[in-house]
Amino acid sequence: MGIIYWSFINTLSLITKLMRKVLTLFLFGLAIFSNSIVFGQESPRMVMLMPFCSKQILANPNHSDAQLSNLSREYYQGAMIAADSLERAAIPVSLSVFDTENDSLVLVSLLKKNVLKEADFILGPVLKGGNKVMSDFVKGKDVFHVSPLMTLSKSPINDPNFISANPDLPFYAKYIMQFIRAESNDSAQIIVVSDKSGLDKTISTALKGLAAQGKFYKIKYLDYQKGMSLDNVLSKTLTNHIIIPSSNENTVNAAIKSIKDTSAFKGLVVYGFPQWLEFKNPDYVNWQQVNVRIATPFYVDYGREEVKRFIAAYRERYYTEPTDAAFKGYDQFLFFASRLQLDGKKIMTKAEGNPQKMLHTVFNFKKQDDKSGYKNTYLNMVGIRNFSFQHFNK
């Protein structure tokens, strides 16, 4: 056993060293070669603009932008696995990669390059400030740019060429209400347990807006209190749909326990948000008893053969497990590169109304209005059944 353990530890050490070498070479390449890496020379011409922050991280691995750098690198690595798949399918790919260094001045400088001026499609930037700069750059051009990682919610970007790969937070409210209607037909009781957090304010504002339009059911709002009882609130004849727009683990677990302990109900379904999947000590027994459903833009079924192949390819190349950002990089690059080759400038017109199942989500892009661009309008609705997470989308 001692020999096996020693061998295992040394294997892990070797893998860690290899991964560090891969990371260092990647960052060094970006820092030295004019912040650009190019694959292939054939059209259509794609550009990736991400805050790899190569110079900062090489100088100081604990730099404040390290997390953003890691997300960008992992996204890129997933995209490279997709590029391999496209190559095997004989789909030509031309990709230029640039490091924005999380600096608006660097981004503005990069946009002066001919490769950006001649681009057919742009992946990035990541943060909202960069996307606003990009919106000004593509104004009057027939070029789409995608926000690849972040959920941008506080204010809309009025740009018909803007693509949001992830639904914004107000859309979660609409999606949950649509899910409830599909589950309950014409009768349901809806209750929102409010904790006055930022997430709560965004979701509750969106729900009240929907209610004002008369599109969905009436909603009851309750302020969260420790040890609160819902006996006098829940319906004995209708299914009770309870939305808890909170990212506080203690609040969520306490609220769910109070819901579980009540006796005056016919049926219960509790709706939560992506942050719940990151909780350290979730009470899955209670979650299953109250039928928790979590709306999330990211969910991977590790039993799918396509997922297994991606993970194997990622491990072989990068000596580590793919992260959420890696899955997103793979799915987005595979989707947009293949559709761009097929549909050219009509890529989003053709994509709209044609949902496509990817590894971590379904891409179902819809144009919001004449002034704004396209948004993915799909969320995974996952919950626990037989003490394992499963899909509940129909």
SULBEL-V213256 format. One record per run of one state. SS is the DSSP state (a for helix, b for strand, c for the rest). FROM is the first residue (numbers start at 0). TO is the last residue. If there is no record, write none. Layout:
ss: <SS:SS>
from: <FROM:FROM>
to: <TO:TO>
//
This chain:
ss: <c:a:c:b:c:b:c:a:c:a:c:b:c:a:c:a:c:b:c:a:c:b:c:b:c:a:c:b:c:a:c:b:c:b:c:a:c:b:a:c:a:c:b:c:a:c:a:c:b:c:b:c:b:c:b:c:b:c:b:c>
from: <0:1:32:35:39:44:50:53:59:65:88:93:99:103:110:113:117:120:124:127:138:143:147:161:164:168:184:188:194:197:212:218:223:238:243:248:261:266:273:278:283:289:291:296:304:318:323:351:355:357:361:363:364:367:373:376:379:385:387:391>
to: <0:31:34:38:43:49:52:58:64:87:92:98:102:109:112:116:119:123:126:137:142:146:160:163:167:183:187:193:196:211:217:222:237:242:247:260:265:272:277:282:288:290:295:303:317:322:350:354:356:360:362:363:366:372:375:378:384:386:390:393>
//
